[in-house]
Amino acid sequence: MRGTLAAACALTVALVVVAAPTQAASKQPAARLCVGGKKCYETIQPAVDAASDGDTIRIGRGTFAGGVTVGKSVDLVGDGAGKTTIQGGGPVLTLWTEGAPAQPTISIRGLTITGGLNRTKPDPAAVNGGGVNARGHGRGGRGSRARAT
């Protein structure tokens, strides 16, 4: 059982999550922010915090700390699943915000998500995966949108 669970977790964390590209309904063109490299944010969370709906956050090669909450409709783009990794956290990525009027649509591609921890109680209604938590719903009832391929 433990070996099967470990294999399932390894498969789950290696998934690349993809959703429809996001585009803010505004007159401003989408911004491109970057993480890793010269003139870029050092970690992912400050780039997410600085982003607006519709922006693209390009994540360079390397391994970056997880525990990131994304409550905006943005595109997270890595240099490739074998080249860009987001690791650790509980979970690695949280793709919703409690009590928000609407939840985001997030596109995640070209990266590996691994090493997340589940810190919830073992209640079937409340247990969240350690990799990506996209369970939230807004006041209107729609949850965050993401699709694994």
N, C-alpha and C positions, 0 to 999 in steps of 0.2 A: 504494500500500500504506500509506504513512504517513498519507494523508488518511483512509483507511478505518479505520486503527487509532485515529486521533484521534477520529473520529466514534464508534467503538465505546466508547472510553474516556469520552467525554462522556456517552454514553447510560448507561454503567455507573455513573458517579459520580452521576448524577441520580436513580438508583433510590431508592425508598423501601423499606426492608426492613421486613417485618411478620412477626411470629410470633404464636402464640397468646399471649394475655395471661398474665402470670405471677402466681402466687399462692403464697406460702410456706405450707407446712403447719405453721403455728404459731398460737398463741392471740393473738398480738400483731397488731393491725391494721397493714396496710401503711402505711409512712410516705410522705409526699410531700416530696421535696426539690426545690430549684429552683436554676437557674443563670441569672445575669444579672438584674439588678434589685435593689431594696432587700431587705436581709436574706436574700440568696441567695449561693450560691457564685459566685465570679467566673469560674471555669473548670470544665470538665466533670469532669476526673479527680478532684479532691477530693470532688465530690458522689458519684461512683461509689464511691470509697474509703469514704465514710461510709455508703453504702446497705447494706441487707440484702436477701436474696432476697425477692422479692415487692414491693419498693418501686417507686415511680414517681419518675422524675427529669424534671421539667418544665424545658425549655430555652427561654428567652425569645427575643425577636427579636434578630437580629444574627448576626455571624460569630464563631465560637468555634474555638479551636485544636484540631486533631486530634492524632493520636498517643496516643489514649486506649485503654486496655485495660479491657475489661469482662469480669470473670470471675464475675459474679453474675447470677442470674435477675432482671432488672429491666426496667421499661418506660422507654424514652427517648422523650419526647414533645416535639416542637417546636411552634411557633406556626403552622406551615405551611411547605411545601417552598420557597416563594418568600420566606419571612420568616426562617427559622432555617437557618443553614449551619454545618456542621462542616467545617473546611478544613485540609489539610496533614497531615503526619505520614507515617510509613512503616510500615504503612498508616494511614489516617485512624482507623479503628476496628479493634481486635483483639478478637474475641468468643470468646475461649477462654483457658485457662491451661494451660501445659505441665505434665503430670504430675498434674493435679487428679483426684480420685477420680470426679468427674462434671463434665460440661460444662454451661454455662448454657443456658437458653431465654430469649431476649431479644426484646422487641418494640421496634421502632424505627419511629416514624411522625411525619409532619408536619415533616420536615426534609430538607435536601439535604446529601449527602456529596460532597466534591470535593477535588481537589488532592493526592491521596495519591501517595507514591513507593514503588516496588518496589526494595528494597535487597538482594534475594536473588540468588544466582548463577543464570544462565540454564539451570537444570536443570529439565526438564519435571516432575519429581517434587517439586520444591521451590519453584518460582516461585509467588509469591502476588500477587494483585491489589493495586493501590495504594489502592483504596477501602475495602473491608471484607474482613477476613481472619477467616473462620469455619470454618477447617479442622480444628481441634483435636479430639482424642478423649480421653476419660477412660480410666482403667485398665480400665473395663468395656467400652470400645470404642465408646461413643456420642459422636458429635461435638456441638458446640454447635448449637443449632437456630435457624434463621432462614429466612424465606421471602420472596423478592422478588416484589412484585406491581406 
